[in-house]
């Protein structure tokens, strides 16, 4: 017979029930609640994507206006057409 002090305290229950219950539950109480708040795409976003494929700075201009993001996109489009499109898609999806 095992008469260890741990066995006598547990009495058939797991030693850390809050850990086991949080591992098998749908809500995790040990980690902070973090999920992305994503917005649905609108009809105007679809047009912005089309303009971003034709001319990437135009899609960024329609989304953010004239600012730092537009200048970055113009630079990326001058360096390569594909990086400009990727950046434009990122800006449209982010904002």
OpenMM code with the backbone's topology and positions (N, CA, C; nanometers):
from openmm import Vec3, app, unit

residues = "UNK UNK UNK UNK UNK UNK UNK UNK UNK UNK UNK UNK UNK UNK UNK UNK UNK UNK UNK UNK UNK UNK UNK UNK UNK UNK UNK UNK UNK UNK UNK UNK UNK UNK UNK UNK UNK UNK UNK UNK UNK UNK UNK UNK UNK UNK UNK UNK UNK UNK UNK UNK UNK UNK UNK UNK UNK UNK UNK UNK UNK UNK UNK UNK UNK UNK UNK UNK UNK UNK UNK UNK UNK UNK UNK UNK UNK UNK UNK UNK UNK UNK UNK UNK UNK UNK UNK UNK UNK UNK UNK UNK UNK UNK UNK".split()
positions = [
    Vec3(0.0846, -0.1168, 0.0000),
    Vec3(0.0000, 0.0000, 0.0000),
    Vec3(0.0897, 0.1238, 0.0000),
    Vec3(0.0539, 0.2192, -0.0850),
    Vec3(0.1329, 0.3421, -0.0972),
    Vec3(0.0753, 0.4462, -0.0016),
    Vec3(0.1557, 0.4877, 0.0933),
    Vec3(0.1070, 0.5841, 0.1930),
    Vec3(0.1816, 0.7169, 0.1797),
    Vec3(0.2089, 0.7577, 0.0580),
    Vec3(0.2792, 0.8848, 0.0399),
    Vec3(0.1861, 1.0008, 0.0729),
    Vec3(0.2422, 1.1126, 0.1181),
    Vec3(0.1565, 1.2270, 0.1540),
    Vec3(0.0826, 1.2841, 0.0332),
    Vec3(0.1399, 1.2674, -0.0856),
    Vec3(0.0717, 1.3194, -0.2050),
    Vec3(-0.0546, 1.2398, -0.2317),
    Vec3(-0.0460, 1.1069, -0.2205),
    Vec3(-0.1628, 1.0216, -0.2431),
    Vec3(-0.2739, 1.0535, -0.1435),
    Vec3(-0.2370, 1.0812, -0.0222),
    Vec3(-0.3397, 1.1078, 0.0775),
    Vec3(-0.4072, 1.2430, 0.0533),
    Vec3(-0.3367, 1.3379, -0.0082),
    Vec3(-0.3982, 1.4676, -0.0358),
    Vec3(-0.4834, 1.4640, -0.1616),
    Vec3(-0.4430, 1.3856, -0.2596),
    Vec3(-0.5132, 1.3849, -0.3876),
    Vec3(-0.6471, 1.3143, -0.3757),
    Vec3(-0.6494, 1.1968, -0.3165),
    Vec3(-0.7710, 1.1176, -0.2950),
    Vec3(-0.8475, 1.0951, -0.4247),
    Vec3(-0.7747, 1.0535, -0.5276),
    Vec3(-0.8401, 1.0182, -0.6530),
    Vec3(-0.8605, 1.1332, -0.7492),
    Vec3(-0.8269, 1.2544, -0.7100),
    Vec3(-0.8425, 1.3693, -0.7977),
    Vec3(-0.7081, 1.4078, -0.8566),
    Vec3(-0.7068, 1.4645, -0.9764),
    Vec3(-0.5803, 1.5098, -1.0329),
    Vec3(-0.5214, 1.6220, -0.9486),
    Vec3(-0.3881, 1.6318, -0.9418),
    Vec3(-0.3264, 1.7314, -0.8551),
    Vec3(-0.3546, 1.8752, -0.8965),
    Vec3(-0.3749, 1.8997, -1.0238),
    Vec3(-0.4011, 2.0356, -1.0712),
    Vec3(-0.5266, 2.0349, -1.1573),
    Vec3(-0.6431, 2.0308, -1.0969),
    Vec3(-0.7650, 2.0200, -1.1780),
    Vec3(-0.7882, 2.1417, -1.2669),
    Vec3(-0.7429, 2.2600, -1.2254),
    Vec3(-0.7657, 2.3779, -1.3080),
    Vec3(-0.6843, 2.3704, -1.4368),
    Vec3(-0.5667, 2.3089, -1.4314),
    Vec3(-0.4857, 2.2941, -1.5531),
    Vec3(-0.5510, 2.1954, -1.6476),
    Vec3(-0.5951, 2.0819, -1.5956),
    Vec3(-0.6576, 1.9814, -1.6807),
    Vec3(-0.7896, 2.0315, -1.7377),
    Vec3(-0.8672, 2.1015, -1.6575),
    Vec3(-0.9947, 2.1505, -1.7085),
    Vec3(-0.9736, 2.2583, -1.8136),
    Vec3(-0.8682, 2.3380, -1.7993),
    Vec3(-0.8438, 2.4407, -1.8993),
    Vec3(-0.7872, 2.3819, -2.0271),
    Vec3(-0.7170, 2.2691, -2.0164),
    Vec3(-0.6648, 2.2052, -2.1369),
    Vec3(-0.7747, 2.1424, -2.2201),
    Vec3(-0.8783, 2.0926, -2.1544),
    Vec3(-0.9835, 2.0221, -2.2258),
    Vec3(-1.1110, 2.1037, -2.2425),
    Vec3(-1.1097, 2.2284, -2.2039),
    Vec3(-1.2288, 2.3106, -2.2196),
    Vec3(-1.2178, 2.3938, -2.3459),
    Vec3(-1.3283, 2.4518, -2.3874),
    Vec3(-1.3282, 2.5344, -2.5080),
    Vec3(-1.2733, 2.6728, -2.4811),
    Vec3(-1.2796, 2.7182, -2.3585),
    Vec3(-1.2222, 2.8480, -2.3245),
    Vec3(-1.0967, 2.8251, -2.2425),
    Vec3(-0.9888, 2.8823, -2.2856),
    Vec3(-0.8625, 2.8655, -2.2158),
    Vec3(-0.8467, 2.9797, -2.1158),
    Vec3(-0.8437, 2.9466, -1.9881),
    Vec3(-0.8355, 3.0498, -1.8853),
    Vec3(-0.6925, 3.0852, -1.8503),
    Vec3(-0.5959, 3.0058, -1.8962),
    Vec3(-0.4572, 3.0343, -1.8628),
    Vec3(-0.3957, 3.1382, -1.9569),
    Vec3(-0.4418, 3.1424, -2.0799),
    Vec3(-0.3893, 3.2369, -2.1773),
    Vec3(-0.4866, 3.3520, -2.1954),
    Vec3(-0.4365, 3.4712, -2.2253),
    Vec3(-0.5283, 3.5834, -2.2483),
    Vec3(-0.6109, 3.5600, -2.3737),
    Vec3(-0.7287, 3.6145, -2.3735),
    Vec3(-0.8214, 3.5974, -2.4851),
    Vec3(-0.7764, 3.6856, -2.6010),
    Vec3(-0.7198, 3.6248, -2.7035),
    Vec3(-0.6725, 3.7006, -2.8187),
    Vec3(-0.7259, 3.6361, -2.9447),
    Vec3(-0.8094, 3.7064, -3.0140),
    Vec3(-0.8496, 3.6638, -3.1475),
    Vec3(-0.8628, 3.7887, -3.2330),
    Vec3(-0.8371, 3.7714, -3.3590),
    Vec3(-0.8351, 3.8856, -3.4494),
    Vec3(-0.9770, 3.9330, -3.4757),
    Vec3(-0.9948, 4.0615, -3.4725),
    Vec3(-1.1221, 4.1200, -3.5094),
    Vec3(-1.1135, 4.1525, -3.6578),
    Vec3(-1.1672, 4.0671, -3.7393),
    Vec3(-1.1595, 4.0876, -3.8834),
    Vec3(-1.2912, 4.1431, -3.9334),
    Vec3(-1.2810, 4.2297, -4.0302),
    Vec3(-1.3989, 4.2876, -4.0911),
    Vec3(-1.4271, 4.2154, -4.2221),
    Vec3(-1.5508, 4.2110, -4.2611),
    Vec3(-1.5877, 4.1492, -4.3871),
    Vec3(-1.5459, 4.2394, -4.5026),
    Vec3(-1.5186, 4.1770, -4.6153),
    Vec3(-1.4850, 4.2546, -4.7338),
    Vec3(-1.6098, 4.3211, -4.7887),
    Vec3(-1.5954, 4.4434, -4.8316),
    Vec3(-1.7071, 4.5161, -4.8901),
    Vec3(-1.6901, 4.5214, -5.0412),
    Vec3(-1.7903, 4.5717, -5.1064),
    Vec3(-1.7853, 4.5854, -5.2522),
    Vec3(-1.6733, 4.6813, -5.2933),
    Vec3(-1.6527, 4.7852, -5.2162),
    Vec3(-1.5453, 4.8791, -5.2495),
    Vec3(-1.4078, 4.8143, -5.2360),
    Vec3(-1.3938, 4.7182, -5.1428),
    Vec3(-1.2668, 4.6472, -5.1298),
    Vec3(-1.2360, 4.5656, -5.2548),
    Vec3(-1.3369, 4.5088, -5.3147),
    Vec3(-1.3154, 4.4321, -5.4377),
    Vec3(-1.2634, 4.5232, -5.5477),
    Vec3(-1.3190, 4.6430, -5.5600),
    Vec3(-1.2690, 4.7390, -5.6591),
    Vec3(-1.1266, 4.7832, -5.6253),
    Vec3(-1.0973, 4.7977, -5.4970),
    Vec3(-0.9610, 4.8348, -5.4572),
    Vec3(-0.8614, 4.7260, -5.4956),
    Vec3(-0.9012, 4.5985, -5.4812),
    Vec3(-0.8142, 4.4889, -5.5225),
    Vec3(-0.7896, 4.4916, -5.6729),
    Vec3(-0.8931, 4.5201, -5.7504),
    Vec3(-0.8778, 4.5279, -5.8963),
    Vec3(-0.7834, 4.6422, -5.9318),
    Vec3(-0.8019, 4.7576, -5.8710),
    Vec3(-0.7121, 4.8706, -5.8976),
    Vec3(-0.5702, 4.8414, -5.8480),
    Vec3(-0.5586, 4.7644, -5.7385),
    Vec3(-0.4261, 4.7302, -5.6867),
    Vec3(-0.3523, 4.6367, -5.7818),
    Vec3(-0.4246, 4.5541, -5.8543),
    Vec3(-0.3599, 4.4673, -5.9526),
    Vec3(-0.3165, 4.5488, -6.0735),
    Vec3(-0.4019, 4.6415, -6.1177),
    Vec3(-0.3677, 4.7232, -6.2347),
    Vec3(-0.2545, 4.8201, -6.2019),
    Vec3(-0.2712, 4.8955, -6.0936),
    Vec3(-0.1702, 4.9920, -6.0506),
    Vec3(-0.1712, 4.9940, -5.8966),
    Vec3(-0.0753, 4.9251, -5.8331),
    Vec3(-0.0796, 4.9084, -5.6869),
    Vec3(-0.0914, 5.0382, -5.6060),
    Vec3(-0.0215, 5.1463, -5.6410),
    Vec3(-0.0396, 5.2679, -5.5594),
    Vec3(-0.1819, 5.3237, -5.5635),
    Vec3(-0.2544, 5.2951, -5.6692),
    Vec3(-0.3923, 5.3436, -5.6772),
    Vec3(-0.4806, 5.2753, -5.5735),
    Vec3(-0.4598, 5.1453, -5.5521),
    Vec3(-0.5358, 5.0751, -5.4483),
    Vec3(-0.5043, 5.1274, -5.3099),
    Vec3(-0.3759, 5.1582, -5.2844),
    Vec3(-0.3365, 5.2125, -5.1539),
    Vec3(-0.3903, 5.3538, -5.1371),
    Vec3(-0.3879, 5.4316, -5.2442),
    Vec3(-0.4415, 5.5684, -5.2388),
    Vec3(-0.5903, 5.5674, -5.2055),
    Vec3(-0.6641, 5.4723, -5.2640),
    Vec3(-0.8075, 5.4640, -5.2359),
    Vec3(-0.8341, 5.4200, -5.0919),
    Vec3(-0.7448, 5.3387, -5.0361),
    Vec3(-0.7667, 5.2873, -4.9005),
    Vec3(-0.7194, 5.3843, -4.7932),
    Vec3(-0.5977, 5.4360, -4.8064),
    Vec3(-0.5371, 5.5159, -4.6994),
    Vec3(-0.5206, 5.6636, -4.7321),
    Vec3(-0.5335, 5.7020, -4.8567),
    Vec3(-0.5098, 5.8402, -4.8937),
    Vec3(-0.3613, 5.8648, -4.9146),
    Vec3(-0.3261, 5.9909, -4.9261),
    Vec3(-0.1880, 6.0273, -4.9504),
    Vec3(-0.1128, 6.0305, -4.8174),
    Vec3(-0.0155, 5.9420, -4.8031),
    Vec3(0.0590, 5.9350, -4.6783),
    Vec3(0.1801, 5.8455, -4.6932),
    Vec3(0.2295, 5.8013, -4.5811),
    Vec3(0.3505, 5.7191, -4.5778),
    Vec3(0.3303, 5.5855, -4.6484),
    Vec3(0.2127, 5.5242, -4.6306),
    Vec3(0.1862, 5.3959, -4.6958),
    Vec3(0.1869, 5.4095, -4.8481),
    Vec3(0.1369, 5.5199, -4.8985),
    Vec3(0.1383, 5.5426, -5.0429),
    Vec3(0.2818, 5.5571, -5.0935),
    Vec3(0.3646, 5.6306, -5.0198),
    Vec3(0.5042, 5.6469, -5.0616),
    Vec3(0.5795, 5.5140, -5.0581),
    Vec3(0.5548, 5.4331, -4.9572),
    Vec3(0.6176, 5.3013, -4.9493),
    Vec3(0.5738, 5.2157, -5.0664),
    Vec3(0.4447, 5.2223, -5.1010),
    Vec3(0.3946, 5.1413, -5.2113),
    Vec3(0.4501, 5.1875, -5.3454),
    Vec3(0.4644, 5.3168, -5.3627),
    Vec3(0.5243, 5.3669, -5.4872),
    Vec3(0.6679, 5.3176, -5.4993),
    Vec3(0.7424, 5.3221, -5.3905),
    Vec3(0.8800, 5.2735, -5.3906),
    Vec3(0.8855, 5.1234, -5.4216),
    Vec3(0.7988, 5.0462, -5.3566),
    Vec3(0.7966, 4.9023, -5.3819),
    Vec3(0.7549, 4.8699, -5.5247),
    Vec3(0.6612, 4.9454, -5.5797),
    Vec3(0.6183, 4.9226, -5.7169),
    Vec3(0.7299, 4.9571, -5.8149),
    Vec3(0.8085, 5.0599, -5.7850),
    Vec3(0.9224, 5.0933, -5.8709),
    Vec3(1.0304, 4.9856, -5.8641),
    Vec3(1.0495, 4.9285, -5.7463),
    Vec3(1.1495, 4.8228, -5.7313),
    Vec3(1.1034, 4.6915, -5.7939),
    Vec3(0.9768, 4.6675, -5.7931),
    Vec3(0.9201, 4.5456, -5.8513),
    Vec3(0.7690, 4.5504, -5.8435),
    Vec3(0.7067, 4.5068, -5.9496),
    Vec3(0.5609, 4.5153, -5.9574),
    Vec3(0.4941, 4.4249, -5.8534),
    Vec3(0.5454, 4.3037, -5.8352),
    Vec3(0.4855, 4.2075, -5.7420),
    Vec3(0.4946, 4.2554, -5.5958),
    Vec3(0.6097, 4.3080, -5.5493),
    Vec3(0.6108, 4.3604, -5.4109),
    Vec3(0.5103, 4.4743, -5.3898),
    Vec3(0.4879, 4.5553, -5.4919),
    Vec3(0.3884, 4.6617, -5.4809),
    Vec3(0.2478, 4.6060, -5.4666),
    Vec3(0.2177, 4.4987, -5.5407),
    Vec3(0.0855, 4.4354, -5.5309),
    Vec3(0.0676, 4.3718, -5.3934),
    Vec3(0.1699, 4.3030, -5.3458),
    Vec3(0.1606, 4.2387, -5.2140),
    Vec3(0.1380, 4.3430, -5.1053),
    Vec3(0.2108, 4.4525, -5.1120),
    Vec3(0.1931, 4.5587, -5.0119),
    Vec3(0.0544, 4.6210, -5.0228),
    Vec3(0.0069, 4.6411, -5.1430),
    Vec3(-0.1270, 4.6986, -5.1614),
    Vec3(-0.2339, 4.6055, -5.1045),
    Vec3(-0.2219, 4.4756, -5.1312),
    Vec3(-0.3180, 4.3807, -5.0753),
    Vec3(-0.3125, 4.3818, -4.9227),
    Vec3(-0.1913, 4.3899, -4.8689),
    Vec3(-0.1755, 4.3956, -4.7225),
    Vec3(-0.2464, 4.5173, -4.6648),
    Vec3(-0.2261, 4.6331, -4.7258),
    Vec3(-0.2884, 4.7567, -4.6762),
    Vec3(-0.4399, 4.7485, -4.6864),
    Vec3(-0.4912, 4.6948, -4.7978),
    Vec3(-0.6360, 4.6861, -4.8155),
    Vec3(-0.6963, 4.5902, -4.7143),
    Vec3(-0.6297, 4.4769, -4.6920),
    Vec3(-0.6835, 4.3790, -4.5964),
    Vec3(-0.6687, 4.4257, -4.4518),
    Vec3(-0.5643, 4.5011, -4.4217),
    Vec3(-0.5406, 4.5466, -4.2839),
    Vec3(-0.6389, 4.6572, -4.2435),
    Vec3(-0.6647, 4.7486, -4.3327),
    Vec3(-0.7507, 4.8601, -4.2987),
    Vec3(-0.8810, 4.8426, -4.3691),
] * unit.nanometer
topology = app.Topology()
chain = topology.addChain("A")
for resn in residues:
    res = topology.addResidue(resn, chain)
    for name in ("N", "CA", "C"):
        topology.addAtom(name, app.Element.getBySymbol(name[0]), res)
